[in-house]
Amino acid sequence: MNAKQKIIDRIDMMESKDVFIANDFFDIAGYETIKSVLNRLVLSKEIKRIINGIYYKPKYIEYIGEYESPSVNEVAKAIARKYNWTIAPSGNTALNLLGLSTQVPAKWTYISDGRYVNFSFDNVTIEFKHRNNGEISNMSTLTAMVIQAIKALGKGNITSDQVQYLSEKLSKEEKEELLKDARYTSVWIYDIIRKINEVENV
């Protein structure tokens, strides 16, 4: 099987929520070959280009006669892969993704060790805010996201219901990882994380 067919086969196995970039196929072929295949698939409408270098395989929704929109969070993660950034959702984005808020963010914000930049598509804006590496390095994306969500809620504003919710949402392993990864964050944030671990789940 040639490289072009291998790339097509891998895309065929993807789900509509999967967002991909040329780098995701570097184990199969060189950049020029990958770019050629992706461009051909865009022209044949088998995949869609979201923004330059970012693609997905859209699912057509019959009853509304439109293609399904890509996951904004998956687009953000694909951009991070493209530029080799470490990122984590912040503010209202972190609250939404964790289920602490049902409000869809007007602007999806992420902290990043890359440059400060915005990307826009389909009336959506993704904002990357440059932060010191200490805020996102040496910790999982989940830990960084929980920390950012707690910051967004604000000191003294986290309710016992929210602590209970996070404790129930996270697995035992995730809570242990959270407790370990967050040791060097602010004292008040770590106190909340400790409560998330200690709360009795019904």
C-alpha positions, 0 to 999 in steps of 0.5 A: 500500500502506498503512502497516499492510500495509508493517509486516506485510510487513516482519515477514513477511520477518524470520527467527525470530532477528530481534528488533524494536521499534516504532522499527524501523518509524519510517520507515513510520509513526507510533508509534500506528499501529506499536503498534496493528499490533504489538498486533494481531499479538501477539493473533493469535499471529503475533508474540510479545512478549518483554518490554514493547516487544520482539518477535520472530516465533517459529518453531514446532518441530514435533518438540518442539511448542514455539516457538523461543526468541529469541536472548538477544543479539538481545534485548539489542541490541533493548533497547539500540536502544529506549533508545539505549544503546551496549552490549557483551557482557562476562564469560562472555557475551563468552566464550560469544559468541566461542566461547571458552567453551561454558558458557551464562551463567546471567546474560547481562551487558553493559556499557552507557552506560545505566542499571544494570538487569536484564530477565528473560524465559523464565528468562533474565536480561539484566544491563546494567552501567553503565560509563564511555563510554570502555570502549565508545565510539569502537570497534566492538561486536566490539572492545569484546567482545574486550576484555571477553573478554580481561578476563574471562580475566584478565591472564596467563591467556590461552593461545596456543591462545586467541590462535590461535583468535581470530586464526583466527575474525576476518577480516583486516579485523576484526583490523585494526579491532581493532588500531586501535580498541583503542589506548587500552585497557590495555597488557596487553590491547593486547599480546594484541590485537597477538598476535592480529594477528601470529600465523601462521594455518595 
